[in-house]
Structure formats: structure tokens, C-alpha cells
Amino acid sequence: MSEKDLEFGDEFEFATRAVRAGQVRTNEGEHSEPIFTTSSFVFASAAEAAARFSGEQPGNIYSRFTNPTVRTFEQRLASLEGAECCVATASGMAAITATVLGLLKTGDHIVSSRSIFGSTTVLLNNIIDKLGIKTSYVELSNLSAWEQAITSETKLLFVETPSNPLTELVDIAALADIAHKHGCLLAVDNCFCTPALQRPIELGADIVIHSATKYIDGQGRCMGGAVCGTAEVVGDGVYGFLRSAGPSMSAFNAWVFLKGLETLAIRMKAHSAGALELALWLEQQPEVKCVYYPGLESHPQHELAKTQQSDFGGLLSFELNGGKEEGWRLIDATKLLSITANLGDTKSTITHPASTTHGRLTPELRTEAGISDGLIRIAVGLESIEDIKTDILRGMR
Ligand SMILES: *Cc1c(COP(=O)(O)O)cnc(C)c1O
């Protein structure tokens, strides 16, 4: 420690905390954060080992429990989300699993928005359900539906906002009030906005979940996740599951995500500016029936998006006048856009949700979810928007 090792609390702006929070320099005086690739840590004596294991003395024991690089990432992300505590996980799905299994028990009940990440639905319906923890699904933006779905067993409300691919929102502050009135925790999967655009804890949410694989990495390299919240809920409950169950983050991945956090705000600004420009252009195309993007004035929740988020993110979708044939033709004609369901990358991606991410739903359920055969999703990366427009036009007319 030197006199330059500051605590990066509230007195520093977001941009500063994104670059510096959580770093503790070693005696080597390194400028960039080191990667501690070690599975275990050494004690000075048998007595010190005993004190560490009993919890009497804080400090590292084993990297499944704590690792200095991972801890730096956790502290930096906690600072950005305005959370007391953060624990890092091996993937976004591990973060959701750790939240549910760390905090709930057999007989408890979850209320979730219907339009959530596909693997989350599979996890809740096929795995968590087997343990006797049931989930009810409600329409994301319908606050009274949330309240009506709550029973005396409900412990957790789970939401993704904005939704993917139709970019629907829920009023987080209003949903937090409903959760707390009924003694439930509200968990927000903040993957699409990241703390650079939306901070659910400031709006009253109890838990923020991340797939760091997406925008926090930002360049499509590593799998990771995180859970943020209070020391009691996350530091005890979620961490209690993690340290024994084992889906912890590797030191190398934590280092990549640390570097990702340093550029997160400027990347999210660029993703948002690109997506808005593309959305406005798509609205003008005669082949396009409608565009879903919270930054458009035509978006039914544009006003809520403006108050709840500081920008509108990189994800948009649009509906062609045609159906699957026209959709696939557009996708197959692209030369630049990557045909992949991933998102949060510098490289833009294009997907046909009806035949991929939502392909396993029955046609009726797809229609109910608003996923038409002519729907295309684009996660706008950091390439030139002019080149992306040219790429879309290749197969559109
Ligand atoms: C990708 C994603 C996840 C799962 O994260 P992984 O890192 O792939 O395990 C969870 N929620 C959302 C919203 C996602 O986009």
C-alpha cells in the first residue's frame, strides 16, 4: 500500500471508478492489475493457517473462495452498480443459479417476466423446478400482473429490462415497491444496459445479475458473471452457495473483465449512438413494418426509458413486411454482420429469433410473445453504421 492507494467510494465519478476502483498495488509497483494465477495461498505458520480456516483472520486460502484479481473485479463492479457487495461467477447462468440456490429453498416461489434469456427459462423450468421451487411467468411491463402472481411463498421477483428481442421495459422502482410490500427480493438481470446505462440498486432493486460475457467483456472473449447486492444477501447467501458449489470466476477472465470495465462507459455510448442511428434509418425503409428500440419516440415506453436509463443500449429488432423467407434472405445476404445469437461484442450480430432463440416455442406461444417470422434482431457493435446499412440492404430489396 502507498499513499496513492485511495478508497474509490462515492466521491469519485463513474468514469474514474470504472478505471481505478478495487485496485490494490503489490510491492512491485505494477501500474496495470496483475493476474494471480494460483489455486491456493501459503500461510506463514500452522497457527496462521488455522486462523484463516476458522475465519478469525481474513485473507486468501484457495481461489474457489477468493482470488485477488477476482476480488478487484468484484469491488470495481460493486462500485459501479452502487452495491455493498459483489461476487463473481463462472458465467451468467452460474450467477442466476447461485442467486436462486443461495437464497431460496424447497417450497419457495419465483415470479419472473416471461421474455427472459432462453437458458434462464430452461434452468427455472427443468432444474430449479425439480427442487420444488416453482416459477410463475408474467408480462414484463404489466405491474398488476406481477402483484397478482405473488403468493405467500414468493421470495424472489426476477426481471430482465429491457427485454430481448422486443426491448420492452418495466418500471424498476415501481416493481421494487411491489416486491418489498410483499416481503420479496427483486433481482434485475442488467446484462443489456450494464451499470453504465442503468443502475437498478439506485432504483430500489435488491440484486443485480450480470452475464459479464456480454458488454462487460465487450469483445466476445471470456465467459463470466456476477451478482451484486447487500453483504447479507450476496456476501452471505449467494457467496455461501458459490464457495462450496464451485462455479467461481477464473483470475484470467476477471482480468479481461477488469479491462472491459475500464472502457465500458465509452463503449456503451458508442453502441447506443450506433443503434439509434440504425433504428432511425430502419424506420424509413419501406420493407420494414416496425422497429423496436427504446430510443425511438415511437417506442411505447420511450419516456420510461429516458428516466430509468441514461441511454438506450445496443440491441434493436425490426419486423419486415415479409415473413421467414424474407428474413432469412436478408440474413444470408449479409457479408459483414455475424450470424450468431451472441451480443455485447464490438462485432455486430444478426439473428432470426423465430427460428433460433425462440425456435423451440410453439407457433402460438411465439405469436403471444410477439416473435413474428419477419422479426430480425441486431446487436449493434462498433463498426461503421454506414457499412451496416449497406450490409442490411444487400438482402432487403
Ligand atoms: C447471455 C445471457 C445470460 C447468460 O449468461 P452466460 O454468460 O451465457 O452464462 C443471462 N442473461 C442474459 C440477459 C443474457 O443475455
The ligand as a Gaussian input file, in Angstrom:
#p B3LYP/6-31G(d) Opt

LIG

0 1
 C      -26.210000     -14.375000     -22.054000
 C      -27.193000     -14.042000     -21.009000
 C      -27.254000     -14.771000     -19.820000
 C      -26.376000     -15.978000     -19.550000
 O      -25.040000     -15.626000     -19.484000
 P      -23.847000     -16.661000     -19.850000
 O      -22.647000     -15.848000     -19.553000
 O      -24.036000     -17.021000     -21.296000
 O      -23.999000     -17.831000     -18.968000
 C      -28.165000     -14.386000     -18.863000
 N      -28.985000     -13.343000     -19.064000
 C      -28.962000     -12.629000     -20.209000
 C      -29.896000     -11.499000     -20.361000
 C      -28.069000     -12.951000     -21.220000
 O      -28.075000     -12.246000     -22.356000

